Amino acid sequence: MTEATNAEARKQRAVDPAAKGQRGTLVDAEIDDVPPASPTALPEGSRSRRALAYLGLCLVLIGLNLRTVFSSFAAVLPEITSDAGLPGWAVVVLTTVPVTLLGVFAPLAPFLARKFGAERVLLGAMSVLTAGLLLRPADIGGLVPGAGHLPTLLVGTAACGAAIALCNVLLPGLVKRDFPHRLGLMGGLYTTAICGSAALGAGLTYPVFTATGEWTAGLWFWALPAAVVLVLFLPVALRQHPVRHQAVSDGVNVWRSAVAWQVTIFMVLQAMMSFSVFAWLAPILRERGVDGGTAGLMVSASIVLQMLGSLFAPALAARFKDQRAINVVVALMTGGGFALSIFGPLELVWVWTGLLGLGQGSLTAVALTMIMLRTRDGHTAAHLSGMMQGVGYGLGSTGTLMVGQLHQSTGSFTAAGLLFLLVGTLAAVFGYRAGRNRYIGG
């Protein structure tokens, strides 16, 4: 592309100043595309309230399926391990791989969207997610003697992780483009739906297992809402006529920015704790003597408190001249809440998991809000978001990996509690540095 074309692209994609006030989660990953990505085509070109409501419902329901794969597996992990005879390494892999794939596949999403259109890529991702959820609990021992559940658990879980990565990247851009005058409402519904999916997976999986007596039913259950969304979104995606786009490099090179790396490492540390909550909090509580149903309720309640933190923390952070204080406080709340859930007095375990939930929701939200607060334009924000998702989720998966390995080598979660005191402290250090009132690129 010539300099003239680059200049024209910058002119076409000038950032609305109001974008500074939007949620850090609503970053358009396709902002560098030329021609610009268009809003979703509705029936006969209509932008009627009914058609927009249907599209909004589809996008929110997609968000409602993006975390059940993590929390549902954790809710019945002891039953899966016992019945399927999973070796220790398989448990570690199954809790780590899906998070790692969030980082591996995130950079592919904008490329696929430029080629096929964001809506069709989302449809494909939901198809893969549904297939992965159906495959995950299957037993292929009849086809491959001695194979049992392990191969399908591995392949199905990996498919789900890859699909969720694409949705994580593309869904915020669609929300932002299709609802420019309802960003507060749609941003809130979208982020709440993602938190809600984790809460539902944690709270409902064990009761399904109890009612059926089969852990496979508890996992298969989550293929149903994914399939429903797939059917609902199918006519929307097929109506689109993809336009080939080119990517025009614009904005600051975030990979050479010290500020960007401070924000990204802050994201890595919060991801280490966040996905460890989804993967290990229920097994931690059950090992402490809490029954499966109550443990699921505790995790769900903790995640509901995450929603409250994620609603209020960004607005609070934006009111300050810098975010050093709030970043330090929520990082220490999260690390401390996680550690106390492991070795604090059991009679106060509801308090510890509640502290963890409020801290984790706030920590995740302020880490994402840094995307907007540390950048001057939408192009740089999109590049920082891509860096944070690729590095953040890729390295953040080491949290679940280390918890699994520590438990396997020591036979308890006590060492993991000490680990998260350290991770929370490091998050406070990098949160302090990332919270200073500076911009990427000066």
C-alpha positions as CSV (number, residue, x, y, z in Angstrom):
1,M,0.0,0.0,0.0
2,T,1.3,3.5,-0.8
3,E,1.6,6.3,1.7
4,A,-1.4,8.0,0.0
5,T,-3.5,4.9,0.5
6,N,-2.4,4.7,4.1
7,A,-3.3,8.3,4.7
8,E,-6.7,7.8,3.1
9,A,-7.3,4.7,5.3
10,R,-6.5,6.8,8.4
11,K,-8.9,9.4,7.2
12,Q,-11.7,6.9,6.6
13,R,-11.2,5.2,10.0
14,A,-10.8,8.2,12.2
15,V,-11.7,7.3,15.7
16,D,-14.7,8.7,17.4
17,P,-13.5,10.6,20.5
18,A,-16.3,9.1,22.4
19,A,-14.6,5.7,22.1
20,K,-12.3,6.7,24.9
21,G,-15.2,6.2,27.3
22,Q,-16.2,2.8,26.0
23,R,-15.4,-0.5,27.7
24,G,-11.9,-1.9,27.0
25,T,-13.6,-5.1,25.9
26,L,-15.2,-3.4,22.9
27,V,-12.2,-3.2,20.7
28,D,-12.7,-3.6,16.9
29,A,-10.1,-6.2,15.8
30,E,-10.9,-5.2,12.2
31,I,-10.2,-1.5,12.5
32,D,-7.2,-1.7,10.2
33,D,-9.3,-3.2,7.3
34,V,-9.6,-1.4,4.0
35,P,-12.4,-1.0,2.9
36,P,-13.8,-0.7,6.5
37,A,-15.8,-3.6,7.8
38,S,-19.5,-2.8,7.5
39,P,-22.3,-3.4,10.1
40,T,-24.1,-6.7,9.8
41,A,-26.6,-6.8,6.9
42,L,-30.1,-7.2,8.2
43,P,-33.2,-8.4,6.2
44,E,-33.8,-6.3,3.1
45,G,-31.3,-3.7,4.4
46,S,-33.6,-3.0,7.3
47,R,-32.2,-1.6,10.6
48,S,-35.6,-2.0,12.3
49,R,-35.8,-2.3,16.0
50,R,-37.0,-5.9,15.7
51,A,-34.1,-7.0,13.4
52,L,-31.5,-5.3,15.6
53,A,-33.0,-6.9,18.7
54,Y,-32.7,-10.3,17.1
55,L,-29.1,-9.6,16.1
56,G,-28.4,-8.3,19.6
57,L,-29.9,-11.5,21.1
58,C,-27.7,-13.7,19.0
59,L,-24.6,-11.8,20.0
60,V,-25.4,-12.0,23.7
61,L,-26.3,-15.7,23.5
62,I,-22.9,-16.4,21.8
63,G,-21.3,-14.7,24.8
64,L,-23.3,-16.9,27.1
65,N,-21.5,-19.9,25.7
66,L,-17.9,-18.7,25.9
67,R,-17.0,-20.0,29.4
68,T,-19.1,-23.0,30.1
69,V,-16.4,-25.3,28.7
70,F,-14.0,-24.3,31.5
71,S,-16.3,-24.3,34.6
72,S,-18.4,-27.3,33.6
73,F,-15.3,-29.6,33.4
74,A,-14.1,-28.3,36.8
75,A,-17.5,-29.0,38.4
76,V,-17.3,-32.7,37.9
77,L,-13.5,-33.2,37.7
78,P,-13.3,-35.7,40.5
79,E,-16.0,-37.9,38.8
80,I,-14.3,-37.6,35.4
81,T,-10.9,-38.5,36.8
82,S,-12.2,-41.5,38.7
83,D,-14.6,-42.9,36.1
84,A,-12.4,-42.3,33.0
85,G,-9.2,-43.2,34.8
86,L,-7.5,-40.1,33.7
87,P,-3.7,-39.9,34.5
88,G,-2.4,-36.9,36.3
89,W,-0.8,-35.4,33.1
90,A,-4.2,-35.6,31.3
91,V,-5.9,-33.5,34.0
92,V,-3.2,-30.9,33.7
93,V,-3.4,-30.8,29.9
94,L,-7.2,-30.6,29.9
95,T,-7.2,-27.6,32.2
96,T,-4.3,-25.9,30.4
97,V,-4.8,-26.5,26.7
98,P,-8.0,-24.6,26.1
99,V,-6.6,-21.4,27.7
100,T,-3.4,-21.7,25.7
101,L,-5.4,-22.0,22.5
102,L,-7.2,-18.7,23.3
103,G,-3.8,-17.1,22.8
104,V,-2.7,-19.3,19.8
105,F,-5.8,-18.7,17.7
106,A,-6.6,-15.1,18.7
107,P,-4.2,-13.7,16.0
108,L,-6.0,-15.7,13.3
109,A,-9.4,-14.1,13.9
110,P,-8.8,-10.8,12.0
111,F,-7.2,-12.7,9.1
112,L,-10.1,-15.1,8.8
113,A,-12.6,-12.2,9.1
114,R,-10.9,-10.3,6.2
115,K,-11.3,-13.4,4.0
116,F,-14.7,-14.7,5.0
117,G,-16.5,-12.0,7.0
118,A,-16.7,-11.8,10.8
119,E,-20.3,-13.1,10.9
120,R,-19.4,-16.3,8.9
121,V,-16.3,-16.9,11.0
122,L,-18.4,-16.6,14.1
123,L,-20.9,-19.1,12.7
124,G,-18.0,-21.5,11.9
125,A,-16.6,-21.0,15.4
126,M,-20.0,-21.8,17.0
127,S,-20.2,-24.9,14.8
128,V,-16.8,-26.0,16.0
129,L,-17.7,-25.2,19.6
130,T,-20.9,-27.2,19.4
131,A,-19.0,-30.2,17.8
132,G,-16.3,-30.0,20.5
133,L,-18.9,-30.0,23.3
134,L,-20.6,-33.0,21.7
135,L,-17.4,-34.9,21.2
136,R,-15.8,-34.1,24.6
137,P,-17.7,-36.7,26.8
138,A,-17.8,-39.4,24.1
139,D,-16.4,-42.9,24.8
140,I,-14.7,-44.4,21.8
141,G,-13.6,-47.6,23.6
142,G,-16.0,-49.6,21.3
143,L,-14.1,-48.4,18.2
144,V,-10.6,-48.3,19.6
145,P,-10.2,-50.8,22.4
146,G,-8.8,-49.3,25.5
147,A,-9.1,-45.7,24.3
148,G,-12.0,-44.8,26.5
149,H,-12.8,-41.1,27.0
150,L,-9.3,-39.6,26.9
151,P,-8.9,-39.0,23.1
152,T,-12.3,-37.3,22.8
153,L,-11.8,-35.2,25.9
154,L,-8.5,-34.0,24.5
155,V,-9.7,-33.3,20.9
156,G,-13.1,-31.9,22.0
157,T,-11.6,-29.6,24.6
158,A,-9.0,-28.3,22.1
159,A,-11.7,-27.6,19.5
160,C,-13.7,-25.6,22.1
161,G,-10.6,-23.6,23.0
162,A,-9.9,-22.7,19.4
163,A,-13.5,-21.7,18.7
164,I,-13.8,-19.5,21.8
165,A,-10.6,-17.7,20.8
166,L,-12.1,-16.6,17.5
167,C,-15.3,-15.5,19.2
168,N,-13.4,-13.6,21.9
169,V,-11.7,-11.5,19.2
170,L,-14.5,-10.8,16.7
171,L,-17.6,-10.5,18.9
172,P,-16.7,-7.1,20.5
173,G,-16.2,-5.5,17.1
174,L,-19.6,-6.7,15.9
175,V,-21.2,-5.3,19.1
176,K,-19.4,-2.0,18.6
177,R,-20.2,-1.7,14.8
178,D,-23.9,-2.8,15.0
179,F,-24.9,-0.9,18.1
180,P,-22.9,2.4,18.1
181,H,-25.7,4.2,19.9
182,R,-26.3,1.4,22.5
183,L,-22.7,0.6,23.5
184,G,-23.4,1.0,27.2
185,L,-26.4,-1.4,27.1
186,M,-24.9,-3.9,24.7
187,G,-21.4,-3.8,26.2
188,G,-22.9,-4.5,29.6
189,L,-25.1,-7.4,28.3
190,Y,-22.2,-8.9,26.4
191,T,-19.7,-8.8,29.3
192,T,-22.4,-10.0,31.8
193,A,-23.2,-12.9,29.5
194,I,-19.6,-14.1,29.4
195,C,-19.4,-14.0,33.2
196,G,-22.9,-15.6,33.4
197,S,-21.7,-18.5,31.2
198,A,-19.0,-19.4,33.7
199,A,-21.5,-19.1,36.6
200,L,-24.0,-21.4,34.8
201,G,-21.4,-23.9,34.0
202,A,-20.2,-24.0,37.6
203,G,-23.6,-24.1,39.2
204,L,-25.7,-26.4,36.9
205,T,-23.2,-29.1,35.8
206,Y,-23.1,-31.0,39.1
207,P,-27.0,-31.0,39.5
208,V,-27.3,-32.5,36.0
209,F,-24.7,-35.1,37.1
210,T,-26.7,-35.8,40.3
211,A,-30.0,-36.1,38.4
212,T,-28.6,-38.5,35.8
213,G,-25.8,-40.2,37.6
214,E,-23.5,-39.7,34.6
215,W,-20.8,-37.0,34.4
216,T,-21.1,-37.3,30.6
217,A,-24.6,-35.9,30.8
218,G,-23.3,-33.0,32.8
219,L,-20.9,-32.1,30.0
220,W,-23.2,-33.0,27.1
221,F,-25.8,-30.6,28.5
222,W,-23.8,-27.6,27.4
223,A,-23.9,-28.6,23.7
224,L,-27.6,-27.8,23.8
225,P,-27.4,-24.0,24.3
226,A,-24.5,-23.8,21.8
227,A,-26.6,-25.7,19.2
228,V,-29.5,-23.3,19.8
229,V,-27.4,-20.3,19.2
230,L,-25.9,-21.9,16.1
231,V,-29.4,-22.3,14.6
232,L,-30.5,-18.8,15.6
233,F,-27.4,-17.2,14.1
234,L,-27.3,-19.3,10.9
235,P,-29.7,-17.1,8.8
236,V,-27.8,-13.9,10.0
237,A,-24.4,-15.2,8.9
238,L,-25.6,-16.7,5.6
239,R,-27.2,-13.4,4.6
240,Q,-23.8,-11.7,4.6
241,H,-21.8,-11.2,1.4
242,P,-18.2,-11.1,2.5
243,V,-16.0,-8.3,1.0
244,R,-12.3,-9.0,0.6
245,H,-10.4,-6.6,2.8
246,Q,-6.7,-5.6,3.1
247,A,-5.0,-4.8,6.4
248,V,-3.3,-1.4,6.5
249,S,-0.8,-1.0,9.3
250,D,-1.7,2.0,11.4
251,G,-1.0,3.1,14.9
252,V,2.0,2.7,17.2
253,N,4.1,-0.5,17.2
254,V,3.0,-1.8,20.5
255,W,5.6,-4.6,20.6
256,R,8.3,-1.9,21.1
257,S,6.5,0.0,23.9
258,A,7.5,-0.5,27.5
259,V,4.0,0.7,28.5
260,A,2.4,-1.9,26.3
261,W,4.5,-4.7,27.9
262,Q,3.6,-3.5,31.4
263,V,-0.1,-3.6,30.6
264,T,0.3,-7.0,28.9
265,I,2.2,-8.6,31.8
266,F,-0.5,-7.2,34.1
267,M,-3.0,-9.1,31.8
268,V,-0.9,-12.3,31.9
269,L,-0.9,-12.3,35.7
270,Q,-4.7,-11.7,36.0
271,A,-5.3,-14.4,33.4
272,M,-3.2,-16.8,35.4
273,M,-5.6,-16.3,38.3
274,S,-8.8,-15.9,36.3
275,F,-8.6,-19.2,34.5
276,S,-7.3,-21.0,37.5
277,V,-10.5,-20.0,39.2
278,F,-12.6,-21.6,36.4
279,A,-10.4,-24.7,36.3
280,W,-9.5,-25.4,40.0
281,L,-11.7,-23.5,42.5
282,A,-14.4,-26.2,42.5
283,P,-11.9,-29.1,43.0
284,I,-10.1,-27.0,45.7
285,L,-13.3,-26.6,47.6
286,R,-14.3,-30.3,47.2
287,E,-10.9,-31.4,48.4
288,R,-11.5,-29.3,51.5
289,G,-14.6,-31.3,52.2
290,V,-17.3,-29.2,50.6
291,D,-19.8,-31.3,48.7
292,G,-20.1,-31.0,44.9
293,G,-23.4,-29.2,44.8
294,T,-22.3,-26.6,47.4
295,A,-18.9,-26.2,45.8
296,G,-20.7,-25.4,42.5
297,L,-22.9,-22.8,44.2
298,M,-19.9,-21.2,45.8
299,V,-18.1,-20.9,42.5
300,S,-21.3,-19.5,40.8
301,A,-21.7,-17.0,43.6
302,S,-18.1,-16.0,43.3
303,I,-18.5,-15.4,39.6
304,V,-21.7,-13.4,40.1
305,L,-19.6,-11.1,42.3
306,Q,-17.2,-11.0,39.4
307,M,-20.0,-9.5,37.4
308,L,-20.5,-6.7,40.0
309,G,-16.8,-6.0,40.0
310,S,-16.6,-5.9,36.2
311,L,-19.6,-3.5,36.1
312,F,-18.2,-0.9,38.6
313,A,-14.4,-1.1,38.4
314,P,-13.9,0.4,34.9
315,A,-16.0,3.5,35.6
316,L,-14.2,3.9,38.9
317,A,-10.8,3.5,37.3
318,A,-11.6,6.0,34.6
319,R,-12.4,8.7,37.2
320,F,-8.9,8.6,38.6
321,K,-6.0,10.6,37.1
322,D,-4.1,7.3,37.1
323,Q,-5.1,3.7,38.0
324,R,-2.2,2.7,40.3
325,A,-4.2,2.5,43.5
326,I,-7.2,0.5,42.1
327,N,-4.9,-1.9,40.2
328,V,-2.9,-2.7,43.3
329,V,-6.0,-3.1,45.5
330,V,-7.8,-5.5,43.2
331,A,-4.7,-7.5,42.4
332,L,-4.1,-8.1,46.2
333,M,-7.8,-8.9,46.8
334,T,-7.6,-11.5,44.1
335,G,-4.4,-13.2,45.1
336,G,-5.4,-13.1,48.8
337,G,-8.9,-14.3,48.1
338,F,-7.6,-17.3,46.1
339,A,-5.0,-18.2,48.8
340,L,-7.5,-17.9,51.6
341,S,-9.9,-20.1,49.7
342,I,-7.2,-22.8,49.8
343,F,-5.9,-22.5,53.4
344,G,-8.1,-20.0,55.2
345,P,-10.6,-21.1,58.0
346,L,-13.2,-23.3,56.3
347,E,-16.1,-21.8,58.2
348,L,-15.4,-18.5,56.4
349,V,-15.0,-20.0,53.0
350,W,-18.0,-18.1,51.6
351,V,-16.2,-14.9,52.6
352,W,-12.9,-16.0,50.9
353,T,-14.6,-17.0,47.6
354,G,-16.6,-13.7,47.7
355,L,-13.5,-11.7,48.2
356,L,-11.9,-13.6,45.3
357,G,-14.9,-13.0,43.1
358,L,-15.1,-9.2,43.7
359,G,-11.3,-8.9,43.2
360,Q,-11.1,-11.1,40.1
361,G,-14.0,-9.4,38.3
362,S,-12.5,-6.0,39.1
363,L,-9.0,-7.1,38.1
364,T,-10.1,-8.5,34.8
365,A,-12.1,-5.4,34.0
366,V,-9.4,-2.9,34.9
367,A,-6.8,-4.9,32.9
368,L,-9.0,-4.7,29.8
369,T,-9.8,-1.0,30.5
370,M,-6.1,-0.3,30.3
371,I,-6.5,-0.9,26.6
372,M,-8.4,2.4,26.2
373,L,-6.7,4.3,28.9
374,R,-3.2,3.7,27.7
375,T,-3.8,4.4,24.0
376,R,-4.7,7.5,22.0
377,D,-6.6,6.0,19.0
378,G,-8.6,2.9,18.0
379,H,-5.9,1.4,15.8
380,T,-3.3,1.3,18.6
381,A,-6.0,0.0,21.0
382,A,-6.7,-2.9,18.6
383,H,-3.0,-3.7,18.3
384,L,-2.6,-3.6,22.1
385,S,-5.7,-5.8,22.5
386,G,-4.3,-8.4,20.1
387,M,-1.0,-8.4,21.9
388,M,-2.7,-8.8,25.3
389,Q,-4.9,-11.6,24.1
390,G,-2.1,-13.5,22.3
391,V,0.5,-13.1,25.1
392,G,-1.9,-12.8,27.9
393,Y,-3.9,-16.0,27.3
394,G,-0.8,-17.9,26.0
395,L,1.3,-17.2,29.1
396,G,-1.7,-16.9,31.4
397,S,-2.5,-20.6,30.8
398,T,0.7,-21.4,32.9
399,G,-1.4,-20.6,36.0
400,T,-3.6,-23.6,35.5
401,L,-0.6,-25.7,34.5
402,M,1.3,-24.8,37.6
403,V,-1.6,-25.4,39.9
404,G,-2.1,-28.9,38.4
405,Q,1.6,-29.8,38.6
406,L,1.9,-28.5,42.2
407,H,-1.1,-30.5,43.2
408,Q,0.2,-33.6,41.5
409,S,3.6,-33.4,43.1
410,T,2.6,-32.4,46.6
411,G,-0.8,-34.0,46.9
412,S,-2.5,-30.8,48.1
413,F,-3.4,-27.3,46.9
414,T,-1.4,-25.6,49.7
415,A,1.5,-24.8,47.4
416,A,-0.9,-23.3,44.9
417,G,-2.1,-21.0,47.6
418,L,1.4,-19.7,48.1
419,L,1.8,-19.4,44.3
420,F,-1.2,-17.1,44.1
421,L,0.0,-14.9,46.9
422,L,3.1,-14.5,44.7
423,V,1.1,-14.0,41.5
424,G,-1.2,-11.5,43.2
425,T,1.8,-9.5,44.5
426,L,3.4,-9.4,41.1
427,A,0.1,-8.3,39.6
428,A,0.1,-5.5,42.1
429,V,3.6,-4.5,41.0
430,F,2.9,-4.5,37.3
431,G,-0.6,-3.0,37.9
432,Y,1.1,-0.1,39.6
433,R,3.4,0.4,36.7
434,A,0.6,0.0,34.1
435,G,-1.6,2.3,36.0
436,R,0.6,5.4,35.6
437,N,-0.9,8.2,33.5
438,R,1.0,7.6,30.3
439,Y,0.2,6.6,26.7
440,I,1.8,4.1,24.4
441,G,3.9,6.0,21.9
442,G,4.4,9.0,24.3
